[in-house]
Amino acid sequence: MTAPEPTQRTVPCPTCRRPAVFAPSNRWRPFCGQRCREIDFGAWAAEDYRVAADAPPDDDPRQPAPRGD
């Protein structure tokens, strides 16, 4: 009697939501392929993914003083 084959874990691709194998055999994981990985990388490079933050106050001591030319 042989042990049953373990099923490969799949996760939804972050770009296209198709199932992607989450195993070392998938060199693009967690993406389904190179295209989806590059789409995601392009979004990062274009700064499409941002964390909202409040603007610093005008009197922030870390900001250089305006020059009066």
C-alpha beads as a LAMMPS data file, in Angstrom:
LAMMPS data file: protein, C-alpha beads

69 atoms
68 bonds

1 atom types
1 bond types

-500.0 500.0 xlo xhi
-500.0 500.0 ylo yhi
-500.0 500.0 zlo zhi

Masses

1 110.0

Atoms # bond

1 1 1 0.000 0.000 0.000
2 1 1 1.425 3.399 -0.970
3 1 1 0.766 6.674 0.738
4 1 1 -1.649 8.965 -1.102
5 1 1 -0.128 11.879 -3.013
6 1 1 -0.366 15.081 -0.959
7 1 1 -2.455 17.674 -2.721
8 1 1 -0.659 20.830 -3.633
9 1 1 -1.800 23.916 -1.817
10 1 1 -3.273 26.563 -4.097
11 1 1 -3.890 30.212 -3.351
12 1 1 -5.621 32.853 -5.449
13 1 1 -3.178 34.816 -7.586
14 1 1 -3.001 38.369 -6.171
15 1 1 -3.346 39.835 -9.678
16 1 1 -5.872 37.711 -11.604
17 1 1 -7.377 35.639 -8.754
18 1 1 -6.864 32.326 -10.639
19 1 1 -5.587 29.398 -8.532
20 1 1 -1.805 29.365 -8.208
21 1 1 0.241 26.508 -6.775
22 1 1 1.974 27.663 -3.600
23 1 1 4.973 25.360 -3.682
24 1 1 8.673 25.584 -4.569
25 1 1 7.808 24.115 -7.970
26 1 1 6.035 27.402 -8.861
27 1 1 8.865 29.865 -9.366
28 1 1 6.392 32.778 -9.587
29 1 1 4.533 32.072 -6.332
30 1 1 2.258 33.483 -5.005
31 1 1 1.443 34.534 -8.577
32 1 1 0.204 32.151 -11.261
33 1 1 2.898 33.196 -13.728
34 1 1 5.478 35.721 -14.834
35 1 1 2.916 38.070 -16.411
36 1 1 0.941 38.519 -13.187
37 1 1 4.160 38.963 -11.205
38 1 1 5.343 41.701 -13.565
39 1 1 1.956 43.459 -13.472
40 1 1 2.207 43.585 -9.671
41 1 1 5.822 44.781 -9.801
42 1 1 4.815 47.548 -12.231
43 1 1 2.088 48.672 -9.845
44 1 1 4.658 48.948 -7.046
45 1 1 7.066 50.845 -9.317
46 1 1 4.293 53.256 -10.319
47 1 1 3.490 53.771 -6.616
48 1 1 -0.072 52.480 -7.061
49 1 1 0.196 50.851 -3.630
50 1 1 0.425 53.557 -0.970
51 1 1 -0.282 53.892 2.703
52 1 1 -2.406 56.904 3.562
53 1 1 -0.763 59.302 5.988
54 1 1 -1.449 62.750 7.355
55 1 1 0.637 65.585 5.965
56 1 1 3.284 66.835 8.401
57 1 1 2.562 70.205 10.048
58 1 1 4.091 73.304 8.440
59 1 1 6.333 73.932 11.442
60 1 1 7.983 70.508 11.279
61 1 1 11.558 71.021 12.562
62 1 1 12.821 68.323 10.198
63 1 1 11.908 70.440 7.172
64 1 1 14.432 73.036 5.996
65 1 1 13.453 76.666 6.504
66 1 1 12.318 78.435 3.328
67 1 1 14.946 80.668 1.805
68 1 1 14.029 84.329 1.344
69 1 1 15.700 85.058 -2.007

Bonds

1 1 1 2
2 1 2 3
3 1 3 4
4 1 4 5
5 1 5 6
6 1 6 7
7 1 7 8
8 1 8 9
9 1 9 10
10 1 10 11
11 1 11 12
12 1 12 13
13 1 13 14
14 1 14 15
15 1 15 16
16 1 16 17
17 1 17 18
18 1 18 19
19 1 19 20
20 1 20 21
21 1 21 22
22 1 22 23
23 1 23 24
24 1 24 25
25 1 25 26
26 1 26 27
27 1 27 28
28 1 28 29
29 1 29 30
30 1 30 31
31 1 31 32
32 1 32 33
33 1 33 34
34 1 34 35
35 1 35 36
36 1 36 37
37 1 37 38
38 1 38 39
39 1 39 40
40 1 40 41
41 1 41 42
42 1 42 43
43 1 43 44
44 1 44 45
45 1 45 46
46 1 46 47
47 1 47 48
48 1 48 49
49 1 49 50
50 1 50 51
51 1 51 52
52 1 52 53
53 1 53 54
54 1 54 55
55 1 55 56
56 1 56 57
57 1 57 58
58 1 58 59
59 1 59 60
60 1 60 61
61 1 61 62
62 1 62 63
63 1 63 64
64 1 64 65
65 1 65 66
66 1 66 67
67 1 67 68
68 1 68 69
